[in-house]
Amino acid sequence: MRKVDLQQQAVRLIGQLSTEKLKSAIDYLVYLQDAETRNVSSEHEAPAQDLGTAIHELFKPFGGVELEIPPREPAREPPRFD
């Protein structure tokens, strides 16, 4: 159930229910939203490899890529605000 649908249901319930029933209905809608969040989280598993390894595997068929890494330089002087 999408969040918008849950909000629309909540608005409809406000007009129809007493305060006590409304509280239990809101608790139920929150439960549904939490359940949806748990389902989405469980569908997305952590990747089997890290990003660097995945990129390396993509370029492997082409012979890889050799990058020239520039040498480090000293940090510049921080700006003065006086």
Sequence and secondary structure as in RCSB ss.txt:
>XXXX:A:sequence
MRKVDLQQQAVRLIGQLSTEKLKSAIDYLVYLQDAETRNVSSEHEAPAQDLGTAIHELFKPFGGVELEIPPREPA
REPPRFD
>XXXX:A:secstr
  HHHHHHHHHHHHHHS HHHHHHHHHHHHHHHHHHHHHHHHHS   SS HHHHHHHHHGGGT            
       
